[in-house]
């Protein structure tokens, strides 16, 4: 797939945003032909409000709030705001970074749709959004431990749940694997076969080295029978 090159209009928009909103913007880049704005976390609400209200950007819709976990970085979490301008048919990403302990400002007062989006990010990554009026779990249950999309979260989780008939309720227990770890890295008997020729298959190509020629075996058997 060929790499998309940003248009002159998008390049001009990036320069304009970097200059006009320098109080919050630390840099711009392009992912394919889509503009990415790198911003200061404490100023995110003010920046999104300005991008929404400014007539030259008119980014009036917040499509999504997502996150990425980079465990080796000091600010391991990258929070991404996906914005859309219907007036100019432009999509823009705004990125901020934070660590495990530092909350980021909520943007619910700028975009009310961010309420559930921020809840999802908190549930999956543990990123706290300061000012969100209803920051609680939304995808996992209320007794869930940890945040599943963190890179250091175990694939098995910490607990498993089941219905206990004696107690007539769902109970939580430590994870127990049903079998010991087994090694499946072995050769399959089919790996050495590149083509299979069956007796009577006249359209089949000649058998390659290392596989079984069933027609030759069949002819040998017929000759031995005579």
C-alpha positions as CSV (number, residue, x, y, z in Angstrom):
1,X,0.0,0.0,0.0
2,X,1.4,3.3,-1.0
3,X,1.9,6.0,1.6
4,X,-0.6,8.8,1.4
5,X,0.8,12.3,1.3
6,X,-1.0,15.2,3.1
7,X,-2.5,17.8,0.8
8,X,-1.4,21.4,0.8
9,X,-4.6,22.3,2.5
10,X,-3.9,19.9,5.4
11,X,-0.3,21.1,5.7
12,X,-1.5,24.7,5.8
13,X,-4.1,23.7,8.5
14,X,-1.4,22.1,10.6
15,X,0.7,25.3,10.5
16,X,-2.3,27.5,11.3
17,X,-3.3,25.3,14.3
18,X,0.3,25.2,15.7
19,X,0.5,29.0,15.5
20,X,-3.0,29.9,16.6
21,X,-3.2,27.5,19.5
22,X,0.4,27.6,20.6
23,X,-0.7,27.8,24.3
24,X,-1.6,24.1,24.1
25,X,0.0,22.6,20.9
26,X,3.5,21.2,21.2
27,X,3.7,19.9,17.6
28,X,2.0,18.4,14.6
29,X,2.5,15.4,12.4
30,X,0.7,13.3,9.9
31,X,-0.4,9.7,10.0
32,X,-0.9,8.9,6.3
33,X,-2.8,12.0,5.3
34,X,-4.5,12.6,8.6
35,X,-3.5,15.5,10.8
36,X,-2.2,14.6,14.3
37,X,-2.0,17.4,17.0
38,X,0.3,16.8,20.0
39,X,-0.9,18.8,22.9
40,X,-0.2,19.6,26.6
41,X,-2.5,17.5,28.9
42,X,-3.5,20.3,31.3
43,X,-4.7,22.4,28.4
44,X,-6.7,19.7,26.6
45,X,-10.2,21.0,27.5
46,X,-9.4,24.5,26.4
47,X,-7.8,23.3,23.2
48,X,-10.7,21.1,22.2
49,X,-13.1,24.0,23.0
50,X,-11.1,26.4,20.8
51,X,-10.9,23.8,17.9
52,X,-14.7,23.4,18.1
53,X,-15.6,27.1,18.1
54,X,-13.0,28.5,15.7
55,X,-14.5,29.0,12.3
56,X,-11.3,28.0,10.5
57,X,-11.3,24.6,12.1
58,X,-15.0,23.9,13.1
59,X,-14.1,20.5,14.7
60,X,-17.6,20.2,16.1
61,X,-17.8,16.5,16.6
62,X,-15.9,14.2,19.0
63,X,-16.0,10.8,17.4
64,X,-14.1,8.9,20.0
65,X,-11.6,9.0,22.9
66,X,-9.1,6.1,22.9
67,X,-5.8,5.3,24.5
68,X,-2.5,3.4,23.9
69,X,-0.2,1.9,26.5
70,X,3.5,2.3,26.0
71,X,4.9,0.6,29.2
72,X,8.6,1.5,28.5
73,X,7.9,5.2,28.4
74,X,7.8,7.5,31.5
75,X,4.4,8.8,30.4
76,X,3.2,5.4,29.4
77,X,-0.4,6.3,28.3
78,X,-1.3,8.2,25.2
79,X,-4.9,9.5,25.1
80,X,-6.2,10.2,21.6
81,X,-9.2,12.4,20.8
82,X,-10.7,11.8,17.3
83,X,-12.4,15.0,16.0
84,X,-14.4,15.6,12.9
85,X,-15.3,18.8,11.0
86,X,-18.5,18.3,8.9
87,X,-18.0,21.8,7.4
88,X,-14.6,21.1,6.0
89,X,-14.8,17.2,5.8
90,X,-11.6,16.9,7.9
91,X,-10.6,14.4,10.6
92,X,-8.1,15.4,13.2
93,X,-6.5,13.5,16.1
94,X,-5.4,15.3,19.2
95,X,-2.9,13.4,21.4
96,X,-1.8,13.9,25.0
97,X,0.3,11.8,27.3
98,X,0.2,11.0,31.0
99,X,1.6,8.5,33.5
100,X,-0.1,6.0,35.8
101,X,-0.7,8.5,38.6
102,X,-1.4,11.8,37.0
103,X,-5.1,12.5,36.0
104,X,-6.0,14.3,32.8
105,X,-8.8,16.9,32.6
106,X,-12.2,15.7,31.5
107,X,-13.6,17.2,28.4
108,X,-17.3,16.4,29.2
109,X,-18.1,20.1,29.5
110,X,-16.8,20.6,25.9
111,X,-18.3,17.5,24.4
112,X,-21.0,15.7,26.4
113,X,-20.4,12.5,24.4
114,X,-17.1,12.2,26.1
115,X,-18.8,11.0,29.3
116,X,-19.0,7.3,28.4
117,X,-15.9,7.4,26.2
118,X,-13.8,8.5,29.2
119,X,-15.4,5.8,31.3
120,X,-14.3,3.2,28.8
121,X,-10.7,4.5,28.8
122,X,-10.7,4.5,32.6
123,X,-12.1,1.0,32.7
124,X,-9.7,-0.5,30.2
125,X,-6.5,1.5,31.1
126,X,-7.0,3.1,34.5
127,X,-6.5,6.6,33.3
128,X,-8.3,9.1,35.6
129,X,-10.3,11.9,34.0
130,X,-10.5,14.7,36.6
131,X,-13.9,16.4,36.5
132,X,-15.8,13.5,34.9
133,X,-19.1,13.3,37.0
134,X,-19.6,9.6,36.6
135,X,-16.2,7.9,36.3
136,X,-17.0,4.2,37.0
137,X,-16.7,0.9,35.2
138,X,-18.8,0.5,32.0
139,X,-17.4,-2.5,30.1
140,X,-16.4,-4.8,33.0
141,X,-18.4,-5.6,36.1
142,X,-18.1,-3.5,39.3
143,X,-16.0,-6.1,41.2
144,X,-13.4,-6.4,38.4
145,X,-9.8,-6.1,39.4
146,X,-7.3,-4.2,37.2
147,X,-7.5,-2.7,33.7
148,X,-7.5,-5.3,30.9
149,X,-5.9,-3.3,28.1
150,X,-2.8,-2.4,30.0
151,X,0.2,-4.3,28.5
152,X,1.1,-5.7,32.0
153,X,-2.3,-7.1,32.6
154,X,-2.2,-11.0,32.6
155,X,-4.0,-12.7,29.8
156,X,-5.8,-15.0,32.3
157,X,-6.9,-12.1,34.5
158,X,-6.8,-12.3,38.3
159,X,-10.1,-13.9,39.2
160,X,-12.8,-16.0,37.5
161,X,-16.5,-16.1,38.3
162,X,-19.1,-18.9,38.3
163,X,-22.6,-19.4,39.6
164,X,-22.7,-21.2,43.0
165,X,-25.9,-23.2,43.4
166,X,-25.4,-23.5,47.2
167,X,-25.1,-19.8,47.6
168,X,-27.5,-19.0,44.8
169,X,-25.3,-16.2,43.5
170,X,-22.2,-15.5,41.3
171,X,-18.9,-16.0,43.2
172,X,-15.4,-14.8,42.4
173,X,-12.4,-17.2,42.8
174,X,-8.7,-17.0,42.0
175,X,-8.0,-18.1,38.4
176,X,-7.3,-21.9,38.1
177,X,-6.1,-23.2,34.7
178,X,-7.9,-26.4,33.8
179,X,-4.7,-28.1,32.6
180,X,-0.9,-27.7,32.8
181,X,1.0,-25.8,30.2
182,X,1.6,-27.9,27.2
183,X,4.1,-27.4,24.4
184,X,2.5,-27.6,20.9
185,X,5.6,-26.6,19.0
186,X,6.1,-29.8,17.1
187,X,6.0,-31.0,13.5
188,X,2.7,-31.9,12.0
189,X,2.7,-35.0,9.8
190,X,1.2,-32.8,7.1
191,X,4.0,-30.3,7.0
192,X,6.2,-32.5,4.8
193,X,3.5,-32.9,2.2
194,X,3.4,-30.2,-0.5
195,X,1.0,-32.0,-2.9
196,X,-1.1,-35.1,-2.5
197,X,-1.8,-37.3,-5.5
198,X,-4.6,-39.8,-5.2
199,X,-5.0,-42.9,-7.4
200,X,-7.0,-42.1,-10.5
201,X,-6.4,-38.4,-10.4
202,X,-5.1,-37.9,-14.0
203,X,-5.0,-34.1,-13.8
204,X,-2.7,-34.1,-10.8
205,X,0.9,-32.8,-11.4
206,X,3.9,-35.0,-10.9
207,X,4.6,-35.6,-7.2
208,X,7.3,-33.4,-5.7
209,X,10.3,-34.8,-3.8
210,X,9.6,-35.8,-0.3
211,X,6.0,-36.8,-0.7
212,X,4.2,-40.0,-1.5
213,X,3.4,-41.0,-5.1
214,X,0.2,-43.0,-4.6
215,X,-0.2,-43.9,-8.3
216,X,3.3,-45.5,-8.3
217,X,2.4,-47.5,-5.2
218,X,-0.9,-48.6,-6.8
219,X,0.9,-49.7,-10.0
220,X,3.5,-51.7,-8.0
221,X,0.8,-53.4,-6.1
222,X,-1.1,-54.3,-9.3
223,X,2.1,-55.7,-10.8
224,X,2.8,-57.8,-7.7
225,X,-0.7,-59.2,-7.8
226,X,-0.2,-60.5,-11.4
